Amino acid sequence: MHDFVNASNACQRETSRMNQYNNAPVIPTCSSVIRCLAGKGYVSSPSGKFDAEELRIGATCTAQ
């Protein structure tokens, strides 16, 4: 679980960016976070989530 949390946090940082006009953070797209986690060896469950229910965590992302 600890490894997943670290990977999820790393993907959030890696896929986030700043708005070029007002320097505000832009929430990454869900597809970019999923690609990042897949690149770190994680696969989604049949329900489409990467996180385990008991962890109560998930990536903050926007649908695209």
All heavy atoms as a GROMACS GRO file, in nm:
protein
  478
    1MET      N    1   0.082  -0.119   0.000
    1MET     CA    2   0.000   0.000   0.000
    1MET      C    3   0.087   0.126   0.000
    1MET      O    4   0.055   0.222  -0.069
    1MET     CB    5  -0.092   0.001   0.122
    1MET     CG    6  -0.208  -0.094   0.110
    1MET     SD    7  -0.329  -0.067   0.239
    1MET     CE    8  -0.292  -0.203   0.347
    2HIS      N    9   0.194   0.121   0.076
    2HIS     CA   10   0.285   0.236   0.086
    2HIS      C   11   0.343   0.269  -0.051
    2HIS      O   12   0.353   0.388  -0.088
    2HIS     CB   13   0.395   0.205   0.187
    2HIS     CG   14   0.479   0.322   0.221
    2HIS    ND1   15   0.580   0.366   0.140
    2HIS    CD2   16   0.476   0.406   0.327
    2HIS    CE1   17   0.638   0.471   0.194
    2HIS    NE2   18   0.577   0.498   0.308
    3ASP      N   19   0.380   0.166  -0.126
    3ASP     CA   20   0.436   0.189  -0.260
    3ASP      C   21   0.335   0.254  -0.354
    3ASP      O   22   0.370   0.341  -0.433
    3ASP     CB   23   0.486   0.057  -0.321
    3ASP     CG   24   0.608   0.002  -0.250
    3ASP    OD1   25   0.679   0.081  -0.182
    3ASP    OD2   26   0.633  -0.119  -0.260
    4PHE      N   27   0.208   0.210  -0.345
    4PHE     CA   28   0.106   0.268  -0.431
    4PHE      C   29   0.085   0.416  -0.397
    4PHE      O   30   0.073   0.499  -0.486
    4PHE     CB   31  -0.027   0.193  -0.420
    4PHE     CG   32  -0.135   0.261  -0.499
    4PHE    CD1   33  -0.141   0.248  -0.636
    4PHE    CD2   34  -0.228   0.342  -0.436
    4PHE    CE1   35  -0.240   0.314  -0.710
    4PHE    CE2   36  -0.326   0.408  -0.509
    4PHE     CZ   37  -0.332   0.393  -0.646
    5VAL      N   38   0.080   0.447  -0.269
    5VAL     CA   39   0.060   0.586  -0.228
    5VAL      C   40   0.174   0.672  -0.281
    5VAL      O   41   0.152   0.780  -0.334
    5VAL     CB   42   0.048   0.598  -0.074
    5VAL    CG1   43   0.048   0.742  -0.029
    5VAL    CG2   44  -0.078   0.528  -0.026
    6ASN      N   45   0.297   0.622  -0.269
    6ASN     CA   46   0.412   0.697  -0.321
    6ASN      C   47   0.403   0.715  -0.473
    6ASN      O   48   0.430   0.823  -0.525
    6ASN     CB   49   0.543   0.628  -0.284
    6ASN     CG   50   0.576   0.643  -0.137
    6ASN    OD1   51   0.528   0.734  -0.070
    6ASN    ND2   52   0.657   0.553  -0.086
    7ALA      N   53   0.365   0.608  -0.543
    7ALA     CA   54   0.352   0.616  -0.690
    7ALA      C   55   0.240   0.712  -0.728
    7ALA      O   56   0.256   0.792  -0.822
    7ALA     CB   57   0.326   0.477  -0.748
    8SER      N   58   0.129   0.707  -0.657
    8SER     CA   59   0.017   0.796  -0.686
    8SER      C   60   0.056   0.942  -0.664
    8SER      O   61   0.027   1.028  -0.747
    8SER     CB   62  -0.102   0.759  -0.596
    8SER     OG   63  -0.212   0.842  -0.623
    9ASN      N   64   0.124   0.969  -0.554
    9ASN     CA   65   0.170   1.106  -0.527
    9ASN      C   66   0.270   1.153  -0.634
    9ASN      O   67   0.264   1.267  -0.679
    9ASN     CB   68   0.232   1.117  -0.389
    9ASN     CG   69   0.129   1.107  -0.279
    9ASN    OD1   70   0.012   1.135  -0.298
    9ASN    ND2   71   0.173   1.066  -0.161
   10ALA      N   72   0.359   1.064  -0.674
   10ALA     CA   73   0.457   1.099  -0.777
   10ALA      C   74   0.386   1.130  -0.909
   10ALA      O   75   0.422   1.227  -0.977
   10ALA     CB   76   0.558   0.985  -0.796
   11CYS      N   77   0.286   1.052  -0.944
   11CYS     CA   78   0.213   1.076  -1.068
   11CYS      C   79   0.136   1.207  -1.063
   11CYS      O   80   0.126   1.277  -1.164
   11CYS     CB   81   0.118   0.959  -1.099
   11CYS     SG   82   0.205   0.814  -1.163
   12GLN      N   83   0.083   1.240  -0.947
   12GLN     CA   84   0.015   1.369  -0.934
   12GLN      C   85   0.113   1.483  -0.962
   12GLN      O   86   0.082   1.577  -1.035
   12GLN     CB   87  -0.044   1.385  -0.794
   12GLN     CG   88  -0.170   1.307  -0.771
   12GLN     CD   89  -0.285   1.358  -0.856
   12GLN    OE1   90  -0.311   1.476  -0.862
   12GLN    NE2   91  -0.353   1.267  -0.922
   13ARG      N   92   0.233   1.473  -0.905
   13ARG     CA   93   0.334   1.577  -0.928
   13ARG      C   94   0.379   1.578  -1.074
   13ARG      O   95   0.394   1.683  -1.134
   13ARG     CB   96   0.455   1.555  -0.837
   13ARG     CG   97   0.432   1.593  -0.693
   13ARG     CD   98   0.561   1.590  -0.613
   13ARG     NE   99   0.633   1.464  -0.621
   13ARG     CZ  100   0.607   1.357  -0.545
   13ARG    NH1  101   0.512   1.361  -0.454
   13ARG    NH2  102   0.678   1.247  -0.559
   14GLU      N  103   0.403   1.460  -1.130
   14GLU     CA  104   0.455   1.450  -1.266
   14GLU      C  105   0.356   1.497  -1.372
   14GLU      O  106   0.396   1.546  -1.477
   14GLU     CB  107   0.496   1.305  -1.295
   14GLU     CG  108   0.616   1.259  -1.215
   14GLU     CD  109   0.642   1.110  -1.227
   14GLU    OE1  110   0.595   1.048  -1.326
   14GLU    OE2  111   0.708   1.055  -1.137
   15THR      N  112   0.227   1.480  -1.346
   15THR     CA  113   0.128   1.514  -1.448
   15THR      C  114   0.064   1.651  -1.425
   15THR      O  115  -0.010   1.698  -1.510
   15THR     CB  116   0.016   1.407  -1.456
   15THR    OG1  117  -0.047   1.395  -1.328
   15THR    CG2  118   0.073   1.272  -1.498
   16SER      N  119   0.092   1.713  -1.313
   16SER     CA  120   0.039   1.847  -1.287
   16SER      C  121   0.121   1.950  -1.364
   16SER      O  122   0.236   1.927  -1.397
   16SER     CB  123   0.046   1.880  -1.139
   16SER     OG  124  -0.040   1.796  -1.066
   17ARG      N  125   0.058   2.061  -1.392
   17ARG     CA  126   0.130   2.169  -1.459
   17ARG      C  127   0.072   2.301  -1.411
   17ARG      O  128  -0.027   2.306  -1.341
   17ARG     CB  129   0.119   2.157  -1.611
   17ARG     CG  130  -0.021   2.157  -1.665
   17ARG     CD  131  -0.024   2.131  -1.816
   17ARG     NE  132  -0.158   2.118  -1.864
   17ARG     CZ  133  -0.238   2.220  -1.894
   17ARG    NH1  134  -0.196   2.343  -1.884
   17ARG    NH2  135  -0.361   2.199  -1.937
   18MET      N  136   0.135   2.409  -1.450
   18MET     CA  137   0.091   2.542  -1.410
   18MET      C  138   0.029   2.612  -1.531
   18MET      O  139   0.076   2.597  -1.642
   18MET     CB  140   0.208   2.624  -1.358
   18MET     CG  141   0.277   2.563  -1.237
   18MET     SD  142   0.169   2.540  -1.097
   18MET     CE  143   0.176   2.700  -1.025
   19ASN      N  144  -0.075   2.688  -1.507
   19ASN     CA  145  -0.138   2.768  -1.611
   19ASN      C  146  -0.039   2.876  -1.653
   19ASN      O  147   0.014   2.949  -1.570
   19ASN     CB  148  -0.267   2.832  -1.557
   19ASN     CG  149  -0.341   2.911  -1.662
   19ASN    OD1  150  -0.284   3.000  -1.725
   19ASN    ND2  151  -0.468   2.881  -1.678
   20GLN      N  152  -0.014   2.886  -1.781
   20GLN     CA  153   0.087   2.980  -1.831
   20GLN      C  154   0.046   3.126  -1.816
   20GLN      O  155   0.128   3.216  -1.821
   20GLN     CB  156   0.122   2.950  -1.975
   20GLN     CG  157   0.007   2.971  -2.072
   20GLN     CD  158   0.043   2.930  -2.213
   20GLN    OE1  159   0.148   2.874  -2.237
   20GLN    NE2  160  -0.046   2.958  -2.306
   21TYR      N  161  -0.084   3.152  -1.797
   21TYR     CA  162  -0.131   3.291  -1.789
   21TYR      C  163  -0.134   3.346  -1.647
   21TYR      O  164  -0.101   3.461  -1.624
   21TYR     CB  165  -0.269   3.304  -1.853
   21TYR     CG  166  -0.267   3.265  -1.999
   21TYR    CD1  167  -0.326   3.148  -2.041
   21TYR    CD2  168  -0.203   3.344  -2.093
   21TYR    CE1  169  -0.321   3.110  -2.175
   21TYR    CE2  170  -0.197   3.309  -2.226
   21TYR     CZ  171  -0.258   3.192  -2.266
   21TYR     OH  172  -0.252   3.155  -2.398
   22ASN      N  173  -0.176   3.262  -1.551
   22ASN     CA  174  -0.185   3.314  -1.415
   22ASN      C  175  -0.104   3.233  -1.313
   22ASN      O  176  -0.115   3.252  -1.194
   22ASN     CB  177  -0.331   3.323  -1.370
   22ASN     CG  178  -0.399   3.188  -1.366
   22ASN    OD1  179  -0.336   3.085  -1.382
   22ASN    ND2  180  -0.529   3.189  -1.343
   23ASN      N  181  -0.024   3.140  -1.361
   23ASN     CA  182   0.065   3.058  -1.278
   23ASN      C  183  -0.010   2.979  -1.171
   23ASN      O  184   0.045   2.946  -1.068
   23ASN     CB  185   0.174   3.145  -1.215
   23ASN     CG  186   0.303   3.068  -1.198
   23ASN    OD1  187   0.331   2.975  -1.273
   23ASN    ND2  188   0.382   3.107  -1.101
   24ALA      N  189  -0.137   2.947  -1.195
   24ALA     CA  190  -0.217   2.866  -1.103
   24ALA      C  191  -0.203   2.719  -1.143
   24ALA      O  192  -0.188   2.687  -1.260
   24ALA     CB  193  -0.363   2.907  -1.109
   25PRO      N  194  -0.205   2.629  -1.044
   25PRO     CA  195  -0.195   2.487  -1.078
   25PRO      C  196  -0.315   2.439  -1.158
   25PRO      O  197  -0.428   2.484  -1.134
   25PRO     CB  198  -0.188   2.418  -0.943
   25PRO     CG  199  -0.232   2.517  -0.843
   25PRO     CD  200  -0.217   2.653  -0.903
   26VAL      N  201  -0.290   2.351  -1.254
   26VAL     CA  202  -0.395   2.292  -1.337
   26VAL      C  203  -0.404   2.145  -1.299
   26VAL      O  204  -0.303   2.074  -1.299
   26VAL     CB  205  -0.363   2.306  -1.487
   26VAL    CG1  206  -0.467   2.236  -1.572
   26VAL    CG2  207  -0.352   2.454  -1.524
   27ILE      N  208  -0.524   2.099  -1.266
   27ILE     CA  209  -0.544   1.959  -1.229
   27ILE      C  210  -0.522   1.873  -1.353
   27ILE      O  211  -0.576   1.901  -1.459
   27ILE     CB  212  -0.685   1.937  -1.172
   27ILE    CG1  213  -0.701   2.018  -1.043
   27ILE    CG2  214  -0.711   1.789  -1.145
   27ILE    CD1  215  -0.842   2.018  -0.987
   28PRO      N  216  -0.442   1.766  -1.341
   28PRO     CA  217  -0.414   1.682  -1.458
   28PRO      C  218  -0.538   1.604  -1.503
   28PRO      O  219  -0.632   1.585  -1.426
   28PRO     CB  220  -0.306   1.585  -1.407
   28PRO     CG  221  -0.325   1.581  -1.259
   28PRO     CD  222  -0.376   1.716  -1.221
   29THR      N  223  -0.535   1.557  -1.626
   29THR     CA  224  -0.645   1.474  -1.676
   29THR      C  225  -0.630   1.334  -1.616
   29THR      O  226  -0.519   1.289  -1.585
   29THR     CB  227  -0.643   1.462  -1.829
   29THR    OG1  228  -0.522   1.399  -1.869
   29THR    CG2  229  -0.658   1.598  -1.896
   30CYS      N  230  -0.743   1.267  -1.598
   30CYS     CA  231  -0.741   1.131  -1.543
   30CYS      C  232  -0.661   1.037  -1.633
   30CYS      O  233  -0.588   0.951  -1.583
   30CYS     CB  234  -0.883   1.080  -1.524
   30CYS     SG  235  -0.976   1.170  -1.399
   31SER      N  236  -0.672   1.056  -1.763
   31SER     CA  237  -0.599   0.967  -1.854
   31SER      C  238  -0.448   0.982  -1.836
   31SER      O  239  -0.375   0.884  -1.844
   31SER     CB  240  -0.640   0.990  -1.999
   31SER     OG  241  -0.614   1.123  -2.037
   32SER      N  242  -0.400   1.103  -1.810
   32SER     CA  243  -0.256   1.120  -1.790
   32SER      C  244  -0.210   1.056  -1.659
   32SER      O  245  -0.103   0.997  -1.653
   32SER     CB  246  -0.216   1.268  -1.796
   32SER     OG  247  -0.272   1.340  -1.689
   33VAL      N  248  -0.293   1.064  -1.555
   33VAL     CA  249  -0.258   1.002  -1.427
   33VAL      C  250  -0.259   0.850  -1.442
   33VAL      O  251  -0.169   0.780  -1.395
   33VAL     CB  252  -0.354   1.047  -1.315
   33VAL    CG1  253  -0.328   0.970  -1.186
   33VAL    CG2  254  -0.341   1.197  -1.291
   34ILE      N  255  -0.360   0.797  -1.513
   34ILE     CA  256  -0.369   0.652  -1.535
   34ILE      C  257  -0.249   0.601  -1.615
   34ILE      O  258  -0.191   0.498  -1.584
   34ILE     CB  259  -0.502   0.617  -1.604
   34ILE    CG1  260  -0.616   0.638  -1.504
   34ILE    CG2  261  -0.502   0.475  -1.659
   34ILE    CD1  262  -0.754   0.632  -1.566
   35ARG      N  263  -0.210   0.676  -1.720
   35ARG     CA  264  -0.092   0.637  -1.799
   35ARG      C  265   0.032   0.636  -1.711
   35ARG      O  266   0.116   0.547  -1.722
   35ARG     CB  267  -0.072   0.731  -1.917
   35ARG     CG  268  -0.158   0.700  -2.036
   35ARG     CD  269  -0.115   0.775  -2.161
   35ARG     NE  270  -0.103   0.919  -2.141
   35ARG     CZ  271  -0.202   1.006  -2.154
   35ARG    NH1  272  -0.322   0.963  -2.187
   35ARG    NH2  273  -0.182   1.134  -2.136
   36CYS      N  274   0.046   0.735  -1.624
   36CYS     CA  275   0.161   0.742  -1.536
   36CYS      C  276   0.164   0.621  -1.442
   36CYS      O  277   0.267   0.557  -1.426
   36CYS     CB  278   0.157   0.873  -1.456
   36CYS     SG  279   0.293   0.892  -1.338
   37LEU      N  280   0.050   0.591  -1.378
   37LEU     CA  281   0.045   0.477  -1.287
   37LEU      C  282   0.071   0.345  -1.362
   37LEU      O  283   0.140   0.257  -1.311
   37LEU     CB  284  -0.090   0.471  -1.216
   37LEU     CG  285  -0.110   0.575  -1.106
   37LEU    CD1  286  -0.255   0.580  -1.061
   37LEU    CD2  287  -0.018   0.546  -0.988
   38ALA      N  288   0.018   0.334  -1.483
   38ALA     CA  289   0.044   0.213  -1.564
   38ALA      C  290   0.193   0.201  -1.594
   38ALA      O  291   0.249   0.092  -1.592
   38ALA     CB  292  -0.038   0.217  -1.692
   39GLY      N  293   0.257   0.315  -1.620
   39GLY     CA  294   0.400   0.314  -1.645
   39GLY      C  295   0.482   0.272  -1.524
   39GLY      O  296   0.596   0.228  -1.536
   40LYS      N  297   0.422   0.283  -1.406
   40LYS     CA  298   0.489   0.241  -1.283
   40LYS      C  299   0.449   0.099  -1.245
   40LYS      O  300   0.481   0.051  -1.136
   40LYS     CB  301   0.457   0.338  -1.170
   40LYS     CG  302   0.513   0.478  -1.195
   40LYS     CD  303   0.486   0.570  -1.079
   40LYS     CE  304   0.534   0.712  -1.103
   40LYS     NZ  305   0.668   0.729  -1.150
   41GLY      N  306   0.376   0.031  -1.334
   41GLY     CA  307   0.343  -0.110  -1.312
   41GLY      C  308   0.208  -0.138  -1.250
   41GLY      O  309   0.177  -0.252  -1.218
   42TYR      N  310   0.123  -0.036  -1.233
   42TYR     CA  311  -0.009  -0.058  -1.173
   42TYR      C  312  -0.113  -0.078  -1.283
   42TYR      O  313  -0.105  -0.017  -1.388
   42TYR     CB  314  -0.049   0.061  -1.085
   42TYR     CG  315   0.037   0.068  -0.960
   42TYR    CD1  316   0.152   0.146  -0.960
   42TYR    CD2  317   0.005  -0.005  -0.848
   42TYR    CE1  318   0.233   0.151  -0.847
   42TYR    CE2  319   0.085   0.000  -0.736
   42TYR     CZ  320   0.199   0.077  -0.736
   42TYR     OH  321   0.279   0.081  -0.626
   43VAL      N  322  -0.209  -0.164  -1.255
   43VAL     CA  323  -0.318  -0.188  -1.348
   43VAL      C  324  -0.448  -0.156  -1.278
   43VAL      O  325  -0.461  -0.169  -1.156
   43VAL     CB  326  -0.320  -0.334  -1.400
   43VAL    CG1  327  -0.196  -0.362  -1.483
   43VAL    CG2  328  -0.333  -0.432  -1.287
   44SER      N  329  -0.548  -0.114  -1.354
   44SER     CA  330  -0.676  -0.080  -1.293
   44SER      C  331  -0.755  -0.206  -1.261
   44SER      O  332  -0.738  -0.309  -1.325
   44SER     CB  333  -0.757   0.012  -1.383
   44SER     OG  334  -0.784  -0.051  -1.505
   45SER      N  335  -0.840  -0.196  -1.163
   45SER     CA  336  -0.927  -0.307  -1.126
   45SER      C  337  -1.046  -0.309  -1.221
   45SER      O  338  -1.067  -0.214  -1.297
   45SER     CB  339  -0.974  -0.289  -0.982
   45SER     OG  340  -1.066  -0.182  -0.973
   46PRO      N  341  -1.126  -0.415  -1.218
   46PRO     CA  342  -1.243  -0.419  -1.306
   46PRO      C  343  -1.337  -0.300  -1.288
   46PRO      O  344  -1.407  -0.263  -1.380
   46PRO     CB  345  -1.313  -0.550  -1.266
   46PRO     CG  346  -1.202  -0.635  -1.214
   46PRO     CD  347  -1.109  -0.538  -1.144
   47SER      N  348  -1.336  -0.238  -1.170
   47SER     CA  349  -1.424  -0.123  -1.148
   47SER      C  350  -1.364   0.005  -1.205
   47SER      O  351  -1.425   0.111  -1.199
   47SER     CB  352  -1.451  -0.103  -0.998
   47SER     OG  353  -1.332  -0.067  -0.931
   48GLY      N  354  -1.242  -0.005  -1.260
   48GLY     CA  355  -1.180   0.110  -1.323
   48GLY      C  356  -1.098   0.197  -1.229
   48GLY      O  357  -1.052   0.303  -1.268
   49LYS      N  358  -1.080   0.152  -1.107
   49LYS     CA  359  -1.003   0.230  -1.010
   49LYS      C  360  -0.868   0.165  -0.986
   49LYS      O  361  -0.854   0.044  -0.990
   49LYS     CB  362  -1.077   0.240  -0.877
   49LYS     CG  363  -1.201   0.325  -0.883
   49LYS     CD  364  -1.257   0.339  -0.743
   49LYS     CE  365  -1.353   0.455  -0.740
   49LYS     NZ  366  -1.381   0.496  -0.605
   50PHE      N  367  -0.769   0.247  -0.958
   50PHE     CA  368  -0.638   0.195  -0.923
   50PHE      C  369  -0.628   0.169  -0.773
   50PHE      O  370  -0.557   0.082  -0.730
   50PHE     CB  371  -0.528   0.296  -0.961
   50PHE     CG  372  -0.487   0.285  -1.104
   50PHE    CD1  373  -0.546   0.362  -1.200
   50PHE    CD2  374  -0.388   0.198  -1.143
   50PHE    CE1  375  -0.509   0.354  -1.332
   50PHE    CE2  376  -0.350   0.188  -1.275
   50PHE     CZ  377  -0.410   0.266  -1.369
   51ASP      N  378  -0.697   0.249  -0.693
   51ASP     CA  379  -0.679   0.240  -0.550
   51ASP      C  380  -0.766   0.133  -0.487
   51ASP      O  381  -0.874   0.103  -0.534
   51ASP     CB  382  -0.706   0.375  -0.483
   51ASP     CG  383  -0.846   0.426  -0.509
   51ASP    OD1  384  -0.900   0.397  -0.616
   51ASP    OD2  385  -0.900   0.493  -0.422
   52ALA      N  386  -0.718   0.077  -0.378
   52ALA     CA  387  -0.795  -0.022  -0.304
   52ALA      C  388  -0.901   0.053  -0.222
   52ALA      O  389  -0.875   0.160  -0.169
   52ALA     CB  390  -0.702  -0.100  -0.212
   53GLU      N  391  -1.018  -0.005  -0.212
   53GLU     CA  392  -1.127   0.060  -0.139
   53GLU      C  393  -1.085   0.099   0.001
   53GLU      O  394  -1.117   0.206   0.049
   53GLU     CB  395  -1.248  -0.035  -0.131
   53GLU     CG  396  -1.327  -0.044  -0.258
   53GLU     CD  397  -1.417   0.076  -0.279
   53GLU    OE1  398  -1.472   0.126  -0.180
   53GLU    OE2  399  -1.430   0.119  -0.395
   54GLU      N  400  -1.014   0.010   0.068
   54GLU     CA  401  -0.980   0.037   0.207
   54GLU      C  402  -0.881   0.153   0.224
   54GLU      O  403  -0.869   0.209   0.332
   54GLU     CB  404  -0.926  -0.089   0.277
   54GLU     CG  405  -0.795  -0.142   0.222
   54GLU     CD  406  -0.813  -0.240   0.106
   54GLU    OE1  407  -0.927  -0.254   0.054
   54GLU    OE2  408  -0.714  -0.301   0.066
   55LEU      N  409  -0.811   0.189   0.118
   55LEU     CA  410  -0.716   0.300   0.127
   55LEU      C  411  -0.786   0.435   0.130
   55LEU      O  412  -0.735   0.531   0.185
   55LEU     CB  413  -0.618   0.298   0.010
   55LEU     CG  414  -0.518   0.185   0.007
   55LEU    CD1  415  -0.433   0.196  -0.118
   55LEU    CD2  416  -0.431   0.187   0.130
   56ARG      N  417  -0.903   0.442   0.067
   56ARG     CA  418  -0.979   0.568   0.059
   56ARG      C  419  -0.897   0.680  -0.002
   56ARG      O  420  -0.904   0.794   0.040
   56ARG     CB  421  -1.030   0.608   0.198
   56ARG     CG  422  -1.121   0.508   0.260
   56ARG     CD  423  -1.259   0.519   0.201
   56ARG     NE  424  -1.348   0.427   0.272
   56ARG     CZ  425  -1.426   0.340   0.214
   56ARG    NH1  426  -1.429   0.331   0.083
   56ARG    NH2  427  -1.504   0.262   0.282
   57ILE      N  428  -0.815   0.646  -0.099
   57ILE     CA  429  -0.741   0.748  -0.170
   57ILE      C  430  -0.770   0.734  -0.318
   57ILE      O  431  -0.814   0.630  -0.364
   57ILE     CB  432  -0.588   0.740  -0.149
   57ILE    CG1  433  -0.533   0.608  -0.203
   57ILE    CG2  434  -0.552   0.761  -0.004
   57ILE    CD1  435  -0.384   0.604  -0.212
   58GLY      N  436  -0.744   0.834  -0.390
   58GLY     CA  437  -0.763   0.829  -0.534
   58GLY      C  438  -0.694   0.950  -0.593
   58GLY      O  439  -0.667   1.047  -0.526
   59ALA      N  440  -0.666   0.941  -0.719
   59ALA     CA  441  -0.600   1.052  -0.785
   59ALA      C  442  -0.698   1.164  -0.810
   59ALA      O  443  -0.811   1.141  -0.850
   59ALA     CB  444  -0.540   1.003  -0.917
   60THR      N  445  -0.655   1.286  -0.785
   60THR     CA  446  -0.735   1.401  -0.819
   60THR      C  447  -0.707   1.432  -0.966
   60THR      O  448  -0.594   1.459  -1.003
   60THR     CB  449  -0.696   1.523  -0.733
   60THR    OG1  450  -0.716   1.487  -0.597
   60THR    CG2  451  -0.780   1.643  -0.767
   61CYS      N  452  -0.812   1.422  -1.047
   61CYS     CA  453  -0.793   1.445  -1.189
   61CYS      C  454  -0.924   1.490  -1.250
   61CYS      O  455  -1.029   1.483  -1.187
   61CYS     CB  456  -0.742   1.320  -1.258
   61CYS     SG  457  -0.852   1.177  -1.243
   62THR      N  458  -0.915   1.538  -1.372
   62THR     CA  459  -1.035   1.578  -1.445
   62THR      C  460  -1.059   1.483  -1.559
   62THR      O  461  -0.965   1.434  -1.622
   62THR     CB  462  -1.020   1.721  -1.502
   62THR    OG1  463  -0.907   1.726  -1.588
   62THR    CG2  464  -1.003   1.823  -1.390
   63ALA      N  465  -1.183   1.452  -1.585
   63ALA     CA  466  -1.217   1.365  -1.697
   63ALA      C  467  -1.190   1.437  -1.827
   63ALA      O  468  -1.196   1.558  -1.834
   63ALA     CB  469  -1.363   1.324  -1.688
   64GLN      N  470  -1.159   1.361  -1.928
   64GLN     CA  471  -1.133   1.422  -2.058
   64GLN      C  472  -1.203   1.344  -2.165
   64GLN      O  473  -1.216   1.230  -2.164
   64GLN     CB  474  -0.983   1.427  -2.086
   64GLN     CG  475  -0.951   1.496  -2.214
   64GLN     CD  476  -0.801   1.506  -2.236
   64GLN    OE1  477  -0.723   1.446  -2.166
   64GLN    NE2  478  -0.762   1.583  -2.332
   0.00000   0.00000   0.00000
